[in-house]
């Protein structure tokens, strides 16, 4: 696990942590979340700054908000996503 953790970022948190799995179940019921808007141009700037190696609204996104300021077109928001 330690050796694989050197190759895969946040291996324990993403695939083995029981707390992370439980939080993933409750994430869909959160009132506020980090999400992409339709202005997203898929430049992957958010992916480069994310410690979990994901984009907003994708699996393993922890809604930490590190990506909010990284988007050059301001397509990442924090709040309630309108459907």
Residue pairs with C-beta under 8 A, 6 or more apart in sequence:
1 11
1 12
1 16
4 11
5 11
5 12
8 14
9 51
9 52
9 53
10 51
10 52
10 53
13 20
13 52
14 20
14 52
14 53
14 60
23 62
24 59
24 60
27 33
27 63
30 63
31 80
32 63
32 78
32 79
32 80
33 56
33 57
33 63
33 78
33 79
33 80
33 81
34 56
34 57
34 61
34 63
34 64
34 65
34 67
34 68
34 76
34 77
34 78
35 56
35 57
35 76
35 77
35 79
35 81
36 46
36 55
36 56
36 57
36 75
36 76
37 75
37 76
37 77
38 75
39 73
39 74
39 75
40 71
40 73
40 75
40 76
41 73
41 75
43 71
43 72
43 73
44 55
45 67
45 70
45 71
45 72
46 55
46 56
46 67
46 70
46 71
46 76
47 53
47 54
47 55
48 70
49 66
49 67
49 70
50 61
50 66
50 67
51 64
51 66
52 60
52 61
52 62
52 64
53 60
54 60
54 61
55 61
55 67
56 63
56 67
56 76
57 81
65 78
67 76
68 76
68 77
68 78
70 76
